[in-house]
Amino acid sequence: MSTNVLRTAEGWWVVREQRAVHVDTKAVTTAELLADREAVREAAASGEPGTPVAGLVALSPVTTPCRVVAQMVNYRSHARDSGFTGEIPPAFFRKASGSVSGPQDAIVRPGHVRFLDYEVELGLVMGAPLPVGTVVTEQDLPSYVAGLVVTDDVSARDVQLTKTQFYESKSYPTFTPTGPHLALLEPDDFAHLLDLRLKLSVNGEPRQDRTLADMIVRPAQALTLLARFQTLGPGDLLLTGTPGGTALKAPPKAVEKLGALLPPAVKWKAFFRSQARNPRYLHAGDLVTATIATPDGRIDLGEQRTPVTDAT
């Protein structure tokens, strides 16, 4: 069974239902904690009554600086929403680790961003070095991945589309809410990954709801492809893509073909004029709720609740 770990300003905690037991460790970073798994096991086995979880202020269980890499268009439902047909080539992009924020911190919309979108994603937290050239199989995935987290790949769509710039559009501060739990997995837990269900709602309205079975490139293959050119280390984070249901959707094919005939400035002006009528983008005062868990609760990454605010 997986072990849920929480991070606060006071240190690390093992979560047991509604209570948390402090981990006796000197670890400050996620990588240091992963190197002290014995302290985590001792806290999990402790008979201490612990502290109510409700009284703790959770920070991101992934500490920074670290590498943050993400997969693009990695769920079939998202591919359909995005207008892709046929085979989807695997693709990755980087996010600034300064975008990582806590599971209850506000998502801050920069003043120049009009179209702010959400993307719930399963985050893989590396537990061992992944050198360039590594081939990862399903069987040895536990040798490289230590745990899982809920992440939200927040996106400034007007920056992303007009500049074809993923790094900027997804790297503003607070654009990667992470946590609350770091679920440290045992080898047997990996057989249940495809049962994980990702859910996201805005103001209580369900927007995204899919299991990992909808995923195109699964974790072992993703790490193998990434290792062709990118090394990762303990504590680094891989976001594995989002299911369908984001605010942004591809226009109908006829409209898309017409837009291709227009000058870029005219095309984007028309596109964003239509997007301005889309009520699903995030606005100040919205509350984004995201969860990832298996139906039986064997793996449960906790609930992320992030309000949206405008930059002051």
Backbone hydrogen bonds in HBPLUS format (Angstrom, degrees):
<---DONOR---> <-ACCEPTOR-->    atom                        ^
c    i                          cat <-CA-CA->   ^        H-A-AA   ^      H-
h    n   atom  resd res      DA  || num        DHA   H-A  angle D-A-AA Bond
n    s   type  num  typ     dist DA aas  dist angle  dist       angle   num
A0003-THR N   A0184-LEU O   2.90 MM 181  5.09 156.6  1.95 141.8 148.8     1
A0184-LEU N   A0003-THR O   2.81 MM 181  5.09 162.3  1.84 153.7 147.5     2
A0015-VAL N   A0004-ASN O   2.86 MM  11  5.44 167.3  1.88 148.1 152.4     3
A0005-VAL N   A0182-LEU O   2.92 MM 177  5.08 153.7  1.99 130.3 139.0     4
A0182-LEU N   A0005-VAL O   2.88 MM 177  5.08 159.9  1.92 147.2 154.0     5
A0006-LEU N   A0013-TRP O   2.75 MM   7  5.02 159.2  1.79 145.8 153.2     6
A0013-TRP N   A0006-LEU O   2.80 MM   7  5.02 148.8  1.90 152.2 157.1     7
A0059-LEU N   A0007-ARG O   2.73 MM  52  5.46 170.5  1.74 159.6 159.1     8
A0008-THR N   A0011-GLY O   2.82 MM   3  5.27 167.8  1.84 160.6 164.9     9
A0011-GLY N   A0008-THR O   3.09 MM   3  5.27 161.2  2.12 106.7 112.7    10
A0023-VAL N   A0012-TRP O   2.86 MM  11  5.45 171.3  1.87 145.3 143.1    11
A0014-VAL N   A0021-VAL O   2.81 MM   7  5.20 162.2  1.84 152.0 153.1    12
A0021-VAL N   A0014-VAL O   2.86 MM   7  5.20 158.1  1.91 148.1 151.7    13
A0016-ARG N   A0019-ARG O   2.72 MM   3  5.37 174.8  1.73 167.5 169.1    14
A0019-ARG N   A0016-ARG O   3.07 MM   3  5.37 168.8  2.09 127.0 129.2    15
A0053-VAL N   A0018-GLN O   2.90 MM  35  5.53 174.3  1.91 134.8 136.7    16
A0020-ALA N   A0051-THR O   2.70 MM  31  5.11 149.3  1.79 141.6 152.2    17
A0051-THR N   A0020-ALA O   2.76 MM  31  5.11 161.6  1.79 143.5 147.1    18
A0025-THR N   A0023-VAL O   2.97 MM   2  5.71 119.7  2.35 111.8  95.2    19
A0033-LEU N   A0029-THR O   3.03 MM   4  6.36 152.9  2.10 146.4 153.9    20
A0034-LEU N   A0030-THR O   2.94 MM   4  6.24 160.1  1.98 154.7 159.6    21
A0035-ALA N   A0031-ALA O   3.15 MM   4  6.39 133.6  2.37 137.5 149.3    22
A0035-ALA N   A0032-GLU O   3.20 MM   3  5.09 131.1  2.45  91.7 104.8    23
A0036-ASP N   A0033-LEU O   2.83 MM   3  5.04 154.6  1.90 107.4 116.0    24
A0039-ALA N   A0036-ASP O   3.10 MM   3  5.69 132.7  2.33 112.6 122.4    25
A0041-ARG N   A0037-ARG O   2.91 MM   4  6.23 156.4  1.96 152.3 158.6    26
A0042-GLU N   A0038-GLU O   2.93 MM   4  6.18 155.4  1.99 147.9 154.5    27
A0043-ALA N   A0039-ALA O   3.09 MM   4  6.31 155.7  2.15 142.7 148.5    28
A0044-ALA N   A0040-VAL O   2.96 MM   4  6.19 155.5  2.02 148.1 155.3    29
A0045-ALA N   A0041-ARG O   2.95 MM   4  6.15 145.5  2.07 145.9 154.6    30
A0046-SER N   A0042-GLU O   3.02 MM   4  5.97 113.0  2.48 134.4 150.1    31
A0046-SER N   A0043-ALA O   3.22 MM   3  4.99 149.2  2.32  94.5 103.6    32
A0055-GLY N   A0052-PRO O   3.11 MM   3  5.63 153.9  2.18 110.8 118.2    33
A0056-LEU N   A0053-VAL O   2.95 MM   3  5.38 169.0  1.97 120.4 123.2    34
A0237-LEU N   A0067-ARG O   2.95 MM 170  6.19 175.8  1.95 167.4 168.1    35
A0095-LYS N   A0068-VAL O   2.95 MM  27  5.39 163.2  1.98 152.0 150.8    36
A0069-VAL N   A0237-LEU O   2.98 MM 168  6.38 165.4  2.00 162.0 165.3    37
A0239-LEU N   A0069-VAL O   2.77 MM 170  6.19 162.7  1.80 156.3 159.4    38
A0070-ALA N   A0093-PHE O   2.81 MM  23  5.40 157.4  1.86 164.9 170.0    39
A0093-PHE N   A0070-ALA O   2.92 MM  23  5.40 145.9  2.04 147.6 156.4    40
A0071-GLN N   A0239-LEU O   2.86 MM 168  6.18 143.2  2.00 145.9 157.2    41
A0072-MET N   A0091-ALA O   2.97 MM  19  5.46 164.2  2.00 143.9 144.1    42
A0216-ILE N   A0074-ASN O   2.79 MM 142  5.18 162.3  1.82 135.5 137.7    43
A0079-ALA N   A0075-TYR O   2.92 MM   4  6.22 154.4  1.99 153.8 161.9    44
A0076-ARG N   A0214-ASP O   2.98 MM 138  5.78 163.8  2.00 161.6 161.2    45
A0080-ARG N   A0076-ARG O   3.01 MM   4  6.32 156.7  2.07 150.2 155.1    46
A0081-ASP N   A0077-SER O   3.10 MM   4  6.35 161.2  2.14 142.6 147.6    47
A0082-SER N   A0078-HIS O   2.90 MM   4  6.06 141.5  2.05 142.7 153.4    48
A0084-PHE N   A0079-ALA O   2.94 MM   5  5.20 153.9  2.01 157.2 152.1    49
A0083-GLY N   A0080-ARG O   3.10 MM   3  5.20 162.4  2.13 106.1 111.5    50
A0250-ALA N   A0081-ASP O   2.79 MM 169  6.13 172.8  1.80 161.2 162.6    51
A0099-SER N   A0096-ALA O   2.97 MM   3  5.67 165.1  1.99 119.0 122.8    52
A0100-VAL N   A0097-SER O   3.14 MM   3  5.57 165.7  2.16 112.8 117.2    53
A0176-THR N   A0099-SER O   2.78 MM  77  5.24 130.8  2.02 148.2 132.4    54
A0101-SER N   A0176-THR O   3.17 MM  75  5.93 156.6  2.22 118.6 118.8    55
A0178-THR N   A0101-SER O   2.96 MM  77  6.06 149.4  2.05 148.1 151.8    56
A0105-ASP N   A0102-GLY O   3.36 MM   3  5.13 156.2  2.42  96.5 103.3    57
A0305-ARG N   A0103-PRO O   3.00 MM 202  6.17 137.3  2.18 160.0 172.0    58
A0107-ILE N   A0307-PRO O   2.77 MM 200  6.18 160.3  1.81 163.1 167.3    59
A0309-THR N   A0107-ILE O   2.88 MM 202  6.16 165.0  1.90 160.7 162.2    60
A0109-ARG N   A0309-THR O   2.82 MM 200  6.20 169.3  1.83 160.8 161.7    61
A0311-ALA N   A0109-ARG O   2.99 MM 202  5.74 153.5  2.06 154.8 146.2    62
A0113-VAL N   A0110-PRO O   3.07 MM   3  5.49 164.8  2.09 117.8 122.6    63
A0157-ARG N   A0115-PHE O   2.87 MM  42  5.48 144.9  1.99 179.1 168.7    64
A0282-LEU N   A0116-LEU O   2.84 MM 166  5.29 172.7  1.85 156.1 156.4    65
A0117-ASP N   A0155-SER O   2.85 MM  38  5.09 165.8  1.87 151.7 156.5    66
A0155-SER N   A0117-ASP O   3.05 MM  38  5.09 162.4  2.08 130.4 135.0    67
A0153-ASP N   A0119-GLU O   2.80 MM  34  4.93 157.6  1.85 147.2 142.4    68
A0121-GLU N   A0151-THR O   2.80 MM  30  5.16 162.7  1.83 148.1 146.5    69
A0151-THR N   A0121-GLU O   2.94 MM  30  5.16 146.4  2.05 162.5 166.8    70
A0240-THR N   A0122-LEU O   3.08 MM 118  5.72 159.4  2.12 154.7 160.8    71
A0123-GLY N   A0149-VAL O   2.83 MM  26  4.95 167.3  1.85 161.9 158.7    72
A0149-VAL N   A0123-GLY O   2.95 MM  26  4.95 146.0  2.07 136.9 143.7    73
A0124-LEU N   A0238-LEU O   2.79 MM 114  5.07 165.6  1.81 148.6 150.4    74
A0238-LEU N   A0124-LEU O   2.95 MM 114  5.07 158.9  1.99 144.8 151.8    75
A0125-VAL N   A0147-GLY O   2.89 MM  22  5.20 173.5  1.90 148.1 146.1    76
A0146-ALA N   A0125-VAL O   2.89 MM  21  5.86 148.7  1.99 155.9 165.7    77
A0147-GLY N   A0125-VAL O   3.35 MM  22  5.20 161.5  2.39 138.7 141.8    78
A0126-MET N   A0236-ASP O   2.98 MM 110  5.43 164.0  2.00 152.0 156.9    79
A0235-GLY N   A0126-MET O   2.84 MM 109  5.35 166.8  1.86 141.3 139.1    80
A0127-GLY N   A0144-TYR O   2.73 MM  17  5.44 176.5  1.73 147.9 148.6    81
A0130-LEU N   A0232-LEU O   2.80 MM 102  4.96 166.6  1.81 144.7 142.2    82
A0232-LEU N   A0130-LEU O   3.15 MM 102  4.96 153.3  2.22 126.0 134.1    83
A0134-THR N   A0131-PRO O   3.18 MM   3  5.80 149.8  2.28 142.8 140.8    84
A0133-GLY N   A0227-ALA O   2.70 MM  94  5.47 157.8  1.74 137.0 144.7    85
A0143-SER N   A0140-ASP O   2.92 MM   3  5.31 148.3  2.02 111.2 121.2    86
A0144-TYR N   A0141-LEU O   2.98 MM   3  5.54 159.4  2.03 118.7 125.0    87
A0145-VAL N   A0141-LEU O   3.04 MM   4  6.16 169.0  2.05 167.3 170.9    88
A0185-LEU N   A0146-ALA O   3.04 MM  39  6.17 157.7  2.09 150.5 157.4    89
A0148-LEU N   A0183-ALA O   3.01 MM  35  5.16 142.7  2.16 127.5 137.4    90
A0183-ALA N   A0148-LEU O   2.96 MM  35  5.16 162.8  1.99 155.4 154.6    91
A0179-GLY N   A0150-VAL O   2.95 MM  29  5.20 153.6  2.02 149.9 155.1    92
A0152-ASP N   A0177-PRO O   3.13 MM  25  5.45 133.7  2.36 147.2 154.0    93
A0154-VAL N   A0152-ASP O   3.00 MM   2  5.64 128.2  2.28 106.0  90.9    94
A0154-VAL N   A0175-PHE O   3.09 MM  21  4.78 136.4  2.29 137.4 144.1    95
A0156-ALA N   A0169-SER O   2.91 MM  13  4.84 158.5  1.96 135.7 142.8    96
A0159-VAL N   A0156-ALA O   3.15 MM   3  5.55 129.8  2.42 107.6 119.8    97
A0160-GLN N   A0156-ALA O   2.97 MM   4  6.19 167.3  1.98 156.3 160.5    98
A0161-LEU N   A0157-ARG O   2.93 MM   4  5.91 172.3  1.94 152.7 153.9    99
A0162-THR N   A0158-ASP O   3.43 MM   4  6.02 157.3  2.48 125.9 132.2   100
A0163-LYS N   A0159-VAL O   3.13 MM   4  5.79 154.0  2.20 141.5 148.5   101
A0164-THR N   A0160-GLN O   2.90 MM   4  5.11 113.5  2.35 125.3 138.3   102
A0165-GLN N   A0160-GLN O   3.18 MM   5  4.82 129.1  2.45 115.5 127.5   103
A0169-SER N   A0165-GLN O   3.29 MM   4  6.21 159.9  2.34 139.0 144.1   104
A0170-LYS N   A0166-PHE O   3.06 MM   4  5.96 135.3  2.26 152.4 159.2   105
A0171-SER N   A0168-GLU O   3.25 MM   3  5.24 172.6  2.26 110.0 112.2   106
A0175-PHE N   A0172-TYR O   3.02 MM   3  5.55 144.5  2.15 149.5 148.2   107
A0181-HIS N   A0301-LEU O   3.39 MM 120  5.17 156.8  2.44 147.0 141.9   108
A0189-ASP N   A0186-GLU O   2.84 MM   3  5.43 146.5  1.95 121.6 131.6   109
A0190-PHE N   A0187-PRO O   3.35 MM   3  5.89 150.2  2.45 111.9 118.1   110
A0192-HIS N   A0189-ASP O   2.95 MM   3  5.61 164.0  1.97 121.3 126.5   111
A0193-LEU N   A0190-PHE O   3.35 MM   3  5.43 170.6  2.36 111.1 111.0   112
A0195-ASP N   A0192-HIS O   3.06 MM   3  5.47 151.3  2.14 111.0 119.9   113
A0196-LEU N   A0193-LEU O   2.99 MM   3  5.51 162.0  2.02 116.5 122.4   114
A0212-LEU N   A0196-LEU O   3.07 MM  16  5.91 135.2  2.28 155.3 167.0   115
A0197-ARG N   A0293-ALA O   2.84 MM  96  5.55 164.5  1.86 140.7 143.4   116
A0293-ALA N   A0197-ARG O   3.32 MM  96  5.55 150.3  2.42 133.6 139.4   117
A0198-LEU N   A0210-ARG O   2.71 MM  12  5.47 160.6  1.74 173.0 166.4   118
A0210-ARG N   A0198-LEU O   3.11 MM  12  5.47 148.8  2.21 145.2 154.1   119
A0199-LYS N   A0291-THR O   2.97 MM  92  5.35 164.5  1.99 160.5 159.8   120
A0291-THR N   A0199-LYS O   2.97 MM  92  5.35 157.1  2.02 146.9 152.7   121
A0200-LEU N   A0208-GLN O   2.97 MM   8  5.01 151.5  2.06 136.5 135.9   122
A0207-ARG N   A0200-LEU O   2.84 MM   7  5.72 166.5  1.86 156.5 155.4   123
A0208-GLN N   A0200-LEU O   3.11 MM   8  5.01 165.8  2.13 139.9 142.7   124
A0201-SER N   A0289-THR O   2.87 MM  88  5.28 155.8  1.93 151.1 158.9   125
A0289-THR N   A0201-SER O   2.93 MM  88  5.28 168.5  1.94 152.5 156.2   126
A0202-VAL N   A0205-GLU O   2.98 MM   3  5.21 152.3  2.05 140.2 140.8   127
A0205-GLU N   A0202-VAL O   2.99 MM   3  5.21 165.0  2.01 114.9 117.1   128
A0203-ASN N   A0287-LEU O   2.84 MM  84  5.15 167.6  1.86 154.2 155.5   129
A0214-ASP N   A0211-THR O   3.15 MM   3  6.02 172.5  2.15 122.9 125.3   130
A0215-MET N   A0212-LEU O   2.91 MM   3  5.18 163.0  1.94 113.9 118.7   131
A0222-ALA N   A0218-ARG O   2.86 MM   4  5.93 161.4  1.89 158.5 163.4   132
A0223-LEU N   A0219-PRO O   2.94 MM   4  6.12 162.5  1.97 156.4 159.0   133
A0224-THR N   A0220-ALA O   3.12 MM   4  6.34 152.8  2.19 142.8 150.5   134
A0225-LEU N   A0221-GLN O   2.91 MM   4  6.18 161.6  1.94 155.1 159.3   135
A0226-LEU N   A0222-ALA O   2.86 MM   4  6.03 158.8  1.91 150.0 156.5   136
A0227-ALA N   A0223-LEU O   2.90 MM   4  5.94 150.1  1.99 141.6 149.4   137
A0228-ARG N   A0225-LEU O   3.22 MM   3  5.53 160.9  2.26 105.7 111.0   138
A0229-PHE N   A0226-LEU O   3.16 MM   3  6.16 164.7  2.18 125.4 127.7   139
A0230-GLN N   A0226-LEU O   2.91 MM   4  5.68 151.6  1.99 152.1 159.1   140
A0236-ASP N   A0233-GLY O   3.01 MM   3  5.68 159.8  2.05 145.2 146.5   141
A0255-VAL N   A0252-PRO O   3.04 MM   3  5.37 117.2  2.45 105.9 120.6   142
A0256-GLU N   A0252-PRO O   2.91 MM   4  6.19 156.1  1.97 155.1 163.1   143
A0257-LYS N   A0253-LYS O   2.89 MM   4  6.13 158.7  1.94 153.6 158.0   144
A0258-LEU N   A0254-ALA O   3.09 MM   4  6.30 155.2  2.15 142.0 148.7   145
A0259-GLY N   A0255-VAL O   2.88 MM   4  6.08 157.4  1.93 147.7 154.2   146
A0260-ALA N   A0256-GLU O   3.06 MM   4  6.30 142.2  2.21 142.8 152.0   147
A0261-LEU N   A0258-LEU O   3.06 MM   3  5.50 150.9  2.15 109.3 118.0   148
A0262-LEU N   A0259-GLY O   3.06 MM   3  5.31 158.0  2.11 109.1 116.1   149
A0266-VAL N   A0263-PRO O   3.02 MM   3  5.40 118.4  2.41 110.6 125.4   150
A0267-LYS N   A0263-PRO O   2.87 MM   4  6.06 164.0  1.90 161.4 166.8   151
A0268-TRP N   A0264-PRO O   2.93 MM   4  6.10 172.9  1.93 160.9 161.0   152
A0269-LYS N   A0265-ALA O   3.12 MM   4  6.14 151.5  2.20 136.6 144.8   153
A0270-ALA N   A0266-VAL O   3.04 MM   4  6.24 159.8  2.08 149.7 154.3   154
A0271-PHE N   A0267-LYS O   2.91 MM   4  6.15 158.8  1.95 150.1 156.8   155
A0272-PHE N   A0268-TRP O   2.94 MM   4  6.01 173.6  1.94 151.7 153.1   156
A0273-ARG N   A0269-LYS O   3.05 MM   4  6.10 136.1  2.25 134.6 146.3   157
A0274-SER N   A0270-ALA O   3.17 MM   4  6.48 150.0  2.26 144.0 150.5   158
A0274-SER N   A0271-PHE O   3.10 MM   3  5.30 121.2  2.46  97.7 111.4   159
A0275-GLN N   A0271-PHE O   2.96 MM   4  6.32 149.1  2.06 142.6 152.4   160
A0276-ALA N   A0272-PHE O   2.98 MM   4  6.02 137.0  2.17 135.2 144.2   161
A0277-ARG N   A0274-SER O   3.15 MM   3  5.67 156.5  2.21 110.0 116.9   162
A0278-ASN N   A0275-GLN O   2.85 MM   3  5.09 162.9  1.88 113.3 118.6   163
A0286-ASP N   A0283-HIS O   3.03 MM   3  5.79 160.0  2.07 145.8 147.4   164
A0285-GLY N   A0308-VAL O   2.86 MM  23  5.58 162.8  1.89 154.3 149.2   165
A0308-VAL N   A0286-ASP O   2.89 MM  22  5.31 143.0  2.02 156.3 154.5   166
A0288-VAL N   A0306-THR O   2.94 MM  18  5.19 177.3  1.94 139.8 139.9   167
A0306-THR N   A0288-VAL O   2.87 MM  18  5.19 162.7  1.90 155.3 157.4   168
A0290-ALA N   A0304-GLN O   2.89 MM  14  5.04 154.2  1.95 140.5 148.3   169
A0304-GLN N   A0290-ALA O   2.82 MM  14  5.04 174.3  1.83 158.0 160.0   170
A0301-LEU N   A0292-ILE O   2.97 MM   9  5.63 172.3  1.98 173.5 176.0   171
A0294-THR N   A0299-ILE O   2.89 MM   5  5.57 151.7  1.97 160.2 165.0   172
A0297-GLY N   A0294-THR O   3.00 MM   3  5.26 161.6  2.03 113.1 119.0   173
